[in-house]
Amino acid sequence: MSEDTARQPYHYVRTALAEPDWRRLPGWREVTAAQWRDARWQRAHCVKNARQLRAVVGDLLEDRFYRELEADRQQFATMSLLVPPQMLNTMAPDAPGRPAAFTDAFLADPLRRYLLPVRSDREQDRPSHPLAERDSLHEAGMWVVEGLTHRYPTKVLAELVSTCPQYCGHCTRMDLVGNSVPQVTKARLVLRPADRQEQMLDYLKRTPQVRDVVVSGGDLANVPWPRLEGFLLRLLELGSVRDIRLASKALVGLPQHWLQPEVLAGMARVAAVAARRSVNLAVHTHANHVRSVTPLVAEAARALLDAGVRDVRNQGVLMRGVNATAGDLLDLCFALQGEANILPYYFYLCDMIPNAEHWRVAVHEAQRLQEDIMGYLPGYATPRIVVDVPDLGKRWVHQAVDYDRERGISYWTKSYRTAPETRAATDPAEATGRRYPCYDPISTLPAAGRDWWAAHHPGGG
């Protein structure tokens, strides 16, 4: 290593991807490689509760972990537990085999922090920001038909399903996605899937200014392939649609799904039609830490590209205790870009949902991180750190038009009207002249800012 390289804030070393040995965990000692690659086996052996976790890890986790896990379930969690073996296997891969040491390593694991959150993770005084909301981005208020959010002039989000193959504690759609938990009775999609898709397609036929469709949920991996393929082929019949983005965290959390021959064959059929019609077809996934990027993830991404998908991109979430350092972000991005054929695309600030203050990062911290990661990756593979502003949309963290650092309130503007504003005949000048606020975690504020929030929102959160 040269002296100049040694002085760099971040030192890049190419590192091969690794699949931890699942047989190190007592409950999986007899699991074969063929079983591990089987999507059905993975789904059937997801961890949904403490009893199933004990069956996998045996005596490696002490009772103190389970007490904290159950306390979080009862007091704070907004998502039910659902952790595929693929993801559980990436937690504490090198932990010592002694219960106390394994428990400490497991508690400190960055992936554990958002897939198996415990009470001690949360901010005890103010676990929620006083202005936190279940539908923090107000997506349901922008539905033009059930599940179809029209927030931007030329783009829509189609939510085909309200379930995922894994549940992340920080889920921005926690109001709708997954099973109800003690803290949250979930909203529900009402229409039959076929009827919902029909209404979505009908709206898009009547709205030719929409050229970009993000097909999501939940997670597309939970949509039966024949139904998904049928929807995509009908979507490709619309000449106005030029971009289709398929959102699936399962590419990282359950790559076995996307490696199934019938799924890859179907994707090849869809990609061939997209290519003939010059439609950009991409897959977007969700990796938050380098440990989750394994050889199976790389294999699944390569298989999708070989099937004809134009790009595979990553949209992570910036979270304290998980990836909120320049080193963590760069390690993840180099693994994605250099080893797994996945383009680092966005890192979103964690949205202001209930009980998420311990994950959230202030705008000024995100601005510094954006600056710190510049210059290492190729320009096209340098992710943008963005804030998703309620009633507005994505903005790069440096696009704030005003920022009160003391009270942690940033302000943002837009140049368009949302679909609800258009329907309500909102004056374009009002929509584009308005300043939309976002709020930093109160714990990141100076004393004067914390005092201001305590005075104006006593007991909030």
C-alpha positions in Angstrom: 0.0 0.0 0.0 1.4 3.4 -0.9 1.8 6.1 1.7 -0.8 8.3 -0.1 -3.3 5.4 -0.2 -2.8 4.7 3.5 -3.7 8.3 4.3 -7.0 8.2 2.5 -10.1 8.4 4.7 -11.4 5.2 3.0 -9.1 2.4 1.7 -10.6 0.2 -1.0 -9.6 -3.4 -1.1 -11.5 -5.8 -3.5 -13.2 -8.4 -1.3 -14.8 -11.5 -2.6 -18.5 -12.1 -1.6 -19.1 -14.8 0.9 -22.1 -17.0 1.8 -21.9 -17.7 5.5 -22.1 -21.4 6.4 -25.7 -21.9 7.7 -24.6 -25.2 9.3 -22.9 -23.3 12.1 -26.4 -22.8 13.5 -27.7 -25.8 15.4 -31.1 -26.0 13.7 -29.6 -26.0 10.3 -26.8 -28.5 10.7 -28.4 -31.0 8.5 -29.7 -28.6 5.8 -28.2 -29.5 2.4 -27.0 -27.1 -0.3 -29.9 -28.1 -2.5 -32.4 -27.3 0.3 -30.7 -23.9 0.9 -31.1 -23.0 -2.8 -34.8 -24.1 -2.8 -37.1 -21.1 -2.6 -39.9 -23.2 -1.2 -37.6 -24.4 1.6 -36.6 -20.9 2.3 -40.2 -19.6 2.6 -41.2 -22.6 4.7 -38.4 -22.0 7.2 -38.8 -18.3 7.7 -38.5 -17.1 11.3 -41.8 -15.6 12.5 -41.5 -15.8 16.2 -39.2 -16.4 19.1 -40.0 -20.1 19.2 -38.8 -20.6 15.6 -35.7 -18.5 16.3 -34.8 -20.7 19.2 -35.3 -23.8 17.0 -32.6 -22.4 14.7 -30.0 -20.9 17.1 -30.5 -23.4 19.9 -28.7 -22.2 23.1 -26.5 -19.7 21.3 -28.8 -16.8 22.2 -29.3 -16.1 25.9 -32.8 -15.5 27.4 -32.0 -11.7 27.7 -32.3 -11.4 23.9 -35.7 -13.1 23.8 -37.0 -10.9 26.7 -35.9 -7.8 24.7 -37.4 -9.2 21.5 -40.8 -9.9 23.1 -40.8 -6.5 24.9 -40.3 -4.8 21.5 -43.1 -6.9 20.0 -45.5 -5.7 22.6 -44.4 -2.0 23.0 -42.8 -0.7 19.8 -42.8 -2.9 16.7 -44.8 -1.7 13.7 -44.0 -4.8 11.6 -44.5 -8.5 12.4 -41.5 -10.8 12.3 -40.6 -12.5 9.0 -37.0 -13.3 8.4 -36.0 -15.7 5.6 -33.1 -18.1 6.4 -31.0 -16.3 3.8 -31.1 -13.1 5.8 -30.9 -14.7 9.3 -27.7 -16.5 8.1 -26.0 -13.2 7.4 -26.3 -12.1 11.0 -23.3 -12.4 13.2 -21.6 -14.8 10.8 -18.3 -14.9 12.7 -19.6 -14.8 16.2 -18.0 -17.0 18.9 -20.0 -20.1 19.7 -20.4 -19.2 23.4 -23.9 -17.9 24.4 -22.8 -14.7 26.0 -20.4 -13.8 23.2 -22.8 -14.9 20.5 -25.7 -12.8 22.1 -23.5 -9.7 22.2 -22.4 -10.1 18.6 -26.0 -10.8 17.5 -27.3 -7.7 19.3 -24.6 -5.6 17.6 -25.3 -7.0 14.2 -26.4 -4.3 11.7 -28.9 -6.5 9.8 -30.4 -7.7 13.1 -31.1 -4.1 14.0 -33.8 -3.7 11.4 -35.0 -7.3 10.9 -35.1 -8.4 14.5 -35.4 -5.2 16.5 -35.4 -5.3 20.3 -36.6 -2.9 22.9 -33.1 -1.7 23.9 -32.6 -0.5 20.3 -35.3 2.1 20.6 -35.1 5.6 22.0 -36.8 5.2 25.3 -37.8 8.8 26.0 -39.0 9.7 22.5 -39.3 6.5 20.4 -41.4 8.4 17.9 -41.1 11.9 16.5 -44.2 13.9 17.7 -45.2 14.4 14.1 -44.7 10.8 13.0 -47.5 9.2 10.9 -48.4 5.7 9.9 -48.6 6.6 6.2 -45.7 9.0 6.5 -45.5 9.8 2.8 -49.3 10.2 2.4 -49.3 7.7 -0.4 -52.8 6.4 0.2 -54.1 10.0 -0.2 -52.6 10.0 -3.7 -54.2 6.8 -4.8 -56.0 7.3 -8.1 -57.4 3.8 -7.8 -56.7 1.4 -5.0 -52.9 0.8 -4.7 -51.9 3.2 -7.6 -50.1 6.3 -6.3 -49.8 9.1 -8.7 -47.4 11.6 -7.0 -45.2 12.8 -9.9 -46.4 14.1 -13.2 -45.0 11.3 -15.3 -44.6 8.4 -12.8 -46.8 6.1 -10.8 -46.4 3.5 -8.1 -48.4 0.3 -8.5 -48.8 -1.7 -5.3 -49.9 -5.2 -6.4 -49.7 -6.9 -3.1 -49.5 -6.0 0.6 -47.1 -8.7 1.8 -43.4 -9.4 1.5 -41.1 -12.4 1.9 -39.3 -10.5 4.7 -40.5 -7.7 6.9 -38.2 -4.8 7.7 -38.8 -2.9 11.0 -38.3 0.5 9.2 -40.9 -0.2 6.4 -42.2 3.0 5.0 -45.5 1.3 4.2 -46.0 -0.2 7.7 -49.5 1.2 7.6 -50.5 -1.3 4.9 -47.9 -4.0 4.6 -47.8 -7.2 6.7 -49.8 -8.5 9.6 -51.3 -6.4 12.3 -49.2 -6.2 15.5 -50.1 -5.0 19.0 -49.2 -1.4 18.1 -50.8 -1.3 14.7 -53.9 -2.6 13.1 -53.0 -2.6 9.5 -55.0 -1.1 6.7 -56.1 -3.5 4.0 -56.4 -3.7 0.2 -60.1 -4.4 -0.5 -60.3 -5.2 -4.2 -59.6 -8.6 -5.6 -56.1 -8.6 -7.2 -57.5 -9.0 -10.7 -59.9 -6.1 -10.2 -57.2 -3.9 -8.8 -54.9 -4.6 -11.7 -57.7 -3.9 -14.2 -58.4 -0.5 -12.6 -54.7 0.3 -12.7 -54.4 -0.5 -16.3 -57.6 1.4 -17.2 -56.2 4.5 -15.4 -53.0 4.3 -17.3 -54.8 3.9 -20.6 -56.7 7.1 -19.8 -53.6 9.0 -18.6 -51.0 8.8 -21.3 -48.7 11.4 -19.6 -47.6 8.6 -17.3 -44.5 7.0 -18.9 -42.8 5.4 -15.9 -44.4 2.6 -13.7 -42.9 1.3 -10.6 -44.4 -2.1 -9.9 -44.2 -2.8 -6.2 -46.1 -3.8 -3.1 -45.3 -5.2 -0.6 -42.9 -7.2 -2.8 -43.4 -8.6 -6.3 -41.8 -11.9 -5.2 -45.1 -12.6 -3.4 -47.2 -12.2 -6.6 -47.8 -15.5 -8.3 -45.6 -15.4 -11.4 -48.4 -16.0 -14.0 -50.4 -13.1 -12.5 -47.4 -10.8 -12.5 -46.3 -11.8 -16.0 -49.9 -11.2 -17.3 -49.9 -7.7 -15.7 -46.5 -6.8 -17.1 -47.4 -7.9 -20.6 -50.6 -5.9 -20.6 -48.6 -2.9 -19.2 -46.2 -3.3 -22.2 -49.1 -3.0 -24.6 -49.5 0.6 -23.5 -47.5 2.8 -25.9 -47.2 5.6 -23.4 -45.3 3.4 -20.9 -41.5 3.7 -21.5 -40.0 2.6 -18.2 -41.0 -0.3 -15.9 -39.3 -0.8 -12.6 -39.9 -4.0 -10.7 -39.3 -3.6 -6.9 -38.3 -6.7 -5.0 -36.2 -6.8 -1.8 -36.3 -10.5 -2.3 -33.4 -10.3 -4.7 -31.3 -9.8 -1.6 -33.5 -11.4 1.1 -34.7 -14.4 -1.0 -32.5 -14.6 -4.1 -33.6 -18.2 -4.5 -37.0 -17.0 -5.7 -35.5 -15.1 -8.6 -33.3 -18.1 -9.5 -36.3 -20.4 -10.1 -36.3 -21.6 -13.7 -39.9 -20.8 -14.2 -39.5 -17.3 -12.9 -36.4 -16.6 -15.1 -38.1 -18.1 -18.1 -41.0 -15.8 -17.5 -38.7 -12.8 -17.0 -37.0 -13.6 -20.3 -40.4 -13.5 -22.1 -41.3 -10.1 -20.5 -37.8 -8.7 -21.2 -38.0 -9.8 -24.9 -41.3 -7.9 -25.3 -39.8 -4.9 -23.5 -36.8 -4.9 -25.8 -38.9 -5.1 -29.0 -40.9 -2.1 -27.8 -37.8 -0.2 -26.5 -39.1 -0.1 -23.0 -36.6 0.1 -20.2 -37.1 -2.8 -17.9 -35.2 -2.8 -14.6 -35.3 -4.5 -11.2 -34.9 -2.5 -8.0 -33.9 -4.2 -4.8 -33.1 -3.3 -1.2 -29.7 -4.0 0.4 -28.7 -2.0 3.5 -25.4 -3.6 4.5 -22.5 -5.3 2.8 -23.1 -8.6 4.7 -26.4 -9.1 2.9 -24.7 -9.1 -0.5 -23.7 -12.8 -0.9 -22.7 -15.0 -3.9 -26.4 -16.1 -4.2 -27.5 -12.5 -4.5 -24.9 -11.9 -7.2 -26.0 -15.1 -9.0 -29.6 -13.9 -9.0 -28.7 -10.5 -10.3 -26.6 -11.9 -13.1 -29.4 -14.3 -14.0 -31.9 -11.4 -14.3 -29.5 -9.5 -16.5 -28.9 -12.6 -18.7 -32.7 -12.9 -19.0 -32.8 -9.5 -20.6 -33.4 -7.0 -17.7 -31.7 -3.8 -18.6 -30.5 -2.9 -15.1 -30.6 -4.1 -11.5 -30.4 -1.3 -9.1 -30.3 -0.9 -5.3 -32.4 1.5 -3.2 -31.2 1.2 0.4 -32.3 3.1 3.5 -29.8 5.2 5.5 -30.1 4.0 9.1 -28.2 4.8 12.3 -26.5 1.7 13.6 -26.8 0.0 10.2 -25.0 1.9 7.5 -24.7 5.6 8.5 -21.0 5.9 8.0 -19.0 6.6 4.8 -17.2 3.3 5.3 -20.3 1.3 5.6 -21.9 2.9 2.5 -18.8 2.5 0.4 -18.2 -1.2 1.5 -21.8 -1.9 0.5 -21.6 0.0 -2.8 -18.4 -1.6 -3.9 -19.8 -5.1 -3.2 -23.0 -4.2 -5.1 -21.3 -2.6 -8.1 -18.0 -4.5 -8.3 -19.1 -8.0 -7.3 -22.9 -8.4 -7.7 -23.8 -6.5 -10.9 -26.2 -4.2 -8.9 -26.0 -0.5 -9.4 -26.0 1.6 -6.2 -28.9 4.0 -6.9 -30.5 5.7 -3.9 -30.1 5.7 -0.1 -33.3 7.1 1.4 -33.4 8.8 4.8 -35.5 6.5 7.0 -39.1 7.9 6.9 -40.8 9.4 9.9 -43.0 6.4 10.9 -43.8 5.7 14.5 -41.0 4.3 16.8 -38.3 4.9 14.2 -36.3 7.8 15.9 -33.4 5.5 16.7 -32.9 4.7 13.0 -33.3 8.2 11.6 -30.5 10.4 10.5 -30.5 14.2 10.3 -30.4 16.0 7.0 -27.1 17.6 7.8 -25.6 14.2 8.7 -26.8 12.8 5.3 -25.4 15.8 3.5 -22.0 15.1 5.1 -22.2 11.4 4.1 -23.0 12.4 0.5 -19.9 14.5 0.4 -17.8 11.8 2.1 -18.6 9.1 -0.4 -17.9 11.2 -3.5 -14.8 10.5 -5.5 -14.4 6.8 -4.8 -17.0 5.1 -7.0 -17.6 5.7 -10.7 -19.9 8.7 -11.1 -22.8 6.6 -12.5 -22.5 4.2 -9.5 -22.3 6.8 -6.8 -25.6 6.7 -5.0 -27.7 9.7 -4.3 -28.8 10.2 -0.8 -32.3 11.4 -0.8 -35.1 12.5 1.5 -38.7 11.5 0.6 -40.6 14.6 1.5 -44.3 14.1 2.4 -46.7 15.4 -0.3 -43.7 16.2 -2.5 -41.4 13.3 -3.3 -37.7 12.5 -3.5 -35.1 15.3 -3.2 -31.4 15.1 -3.0 -30.3 16.0 0.5 -28.5 19.1 -0.8 -31.7 20.5 -2.4 -33.2 21.9 0.8 -34.2 25.5 0.2 -34.0 26.4 3.9 -32.8 24.6 7.0 -33.3 25.5 10.6 -30.6 23.4 12.2 -31.6 24.3 15.7 -35.1 23.0 15.5 -34.2 20.4 12.8 -36.7 21.6 10.2 -35.7 21.5 6.6 -37.8 23.0 3.8 -38.2 21.7 0.2 -40.0 22.9 -3.0 -41.4 21.3 -6.1 -42.2 22.3 -9.7 -45.4 20.2 -10.2 -48.8 19.3 -8.8 -49.6 15.9 -7.5 -52.7 14.1 -8.8 -54.8 15.1 -5.8 -53.8 18.7 -6.3 -54.7 18.4 -10.0 -58.1 16.9 -9.2 -58.8 19.6 -6.7 -57.8 22.2 -9.2 -55.2 23.5 -6.8 -53.6 26.7 -8.1 -50.3 25.7 -9.7 -48.7 28.7 -8.0 -49.8 27.5 -4.6 -48.5 23.9 -5.2 -45.2 25.1 -6.6 -44.7 28.1 -4.3 -45.3 26.1 -1.1 -42.4 25.0 1.2 -42.7 21.4 2.4 -41.1 20.6 5.8 -39.1 17.6 7.0 -38.0 17.0 10.5 -34.7 15.8 11.9 -34.6 13.3 14.8 -35.0 15.4 18.0 -32.1 13.6 19.6 -29.7 15.1 17.0 -30.7 18.7 17.9 -28.9 21.1 20.2 -30.3 21.7 23.6 -32.3 24.8 22.5 -33.9 22.7 19.7 -34.8 19.9 22.1 -36.3 22.4 24.5 -38.4 24.0 21.7 -39.9 20.6 20.8 -40.6 19.8 24.4 -42.4 23.1 24.9 -44.4 22.8 21.7 -45.1 19.1 21.8 -44.9 18.0 25.4 -45.0 14.3 25.8 -45.1 13.8 22.1 -43.6 10.6 20.8 
